[in-house]
Amino acid sequence: MSLSPRARGAIVIAVKIALSVGLMVFLFRRIPANEVAHALSTADRHWLIAAGLLMLASNLLGAYQWWRLLTAIDIRIPLWKVCAYYHVGLFFNNFLPANIGGDIARVADASRYSRTRAAAISTVIMDRAMGTLALAGLALLTTIPAIDRFHLRLAYLALVGFFACSAVFLWALLHPRFLDTLESVLTRVGLGRLKPHLDELARNLAGFRGQRQLLIEVLGVAIVVQVARIGVHALVARSFGLHVALPYFFLFVPLLAVIISLPISFNGIGVREGAGVVLFGLVGVGRAAAFSLQFTTYLVAVAVSLLGALIFLVRIPRRRNEARKLRRST
């Protein structure tokens, strides 16, 4: 008996949650909980506030990146609204794996201004692709000094593969025959009904072809966003009184971000902290401090994303009124 897609998805999520819980239990068996609690309780709130503000600035840059892609295919949304939609997406990222909740929220909001839902989907896909390429490229460059010093040859080879996959994926999105090939494959496996949707998506992705200047600009913004998030880690470290040289953050944080992006746990929980303990342990940071650094950086990101929750709650009455007016007019 074959399982439905919803059942398979639920099983995958359950496995990821179990892995995250298992990793956290394993870490707490090796790291005294009282040391972690002490580190968290003594963190300097001023540095944490600075980290939160820098995270907010990186999110606003991320929203600008998405706005540029929206305007490129003639989806005209005021920048302030795009910032609001982007933060709502960040909030929903906290509840579903692989950030799919945030992507769905962004598509739903942008679709209110676009000709078709496929147009909004194309901007989110391109936003994801450019962000992933920027992350992979930055990690590829900044990790080079660590290959021999910290014996990360195997990790670096995996990083090269991740960068290659990111570059190929972006190239495929901009290549006219990619979706045609995908359609033929889907038809062979009995999913030919998706062809009209893919055709529509292909037409919207075609709007990005030939816009080299735009793509370079968006990639540059994406790199700045990643650099800002390295800065967030450094500020959180200062809140714990950790005097780790800034170059080490450029060595480890992009690599950590790549590891977390792998869909093997629930929103990177457990993997983030475990990898942080290993990497920052290479430069003498204790297990409790390294765990606290990664966990607190995650909490800072979640706290900033609560702005999206506030925006979502405030707009509920207005959206309901709009829906009532629409029903009355039809």
Secondary structure, 3 states (H helix, E strand, C coil): CCCCHHHHHHHHHHHHHHHHHHHHHHHHHHCCHHHHHHHHHCCCHHHHHHHHHHHHHHHHHHHHHHHHHHHHCCCCCCHHHHHHHHHHHHHHCCCCHHHHHHHHHHHHHHCCCCCCHHHHHHHHHHHHHHHHHHHHHHHHHHCCCHHHHCCCHHHHHHHHHHHHHHHHHHHHHHCCCHHHHHHHHHHHCCCHHHHHHHHHHHHHHHHHCCCHHHHHHHHHHHHHHHHHHHHHHHHHHHHCCCCCCHHHHHHHHHHHHHHHHCCCCCCCCCHHHHHHHHHHHCCCCCHHHHHHHHHHHHHHHHHHHHHHHHHHHHHHHHHHHHHHHHHHHC
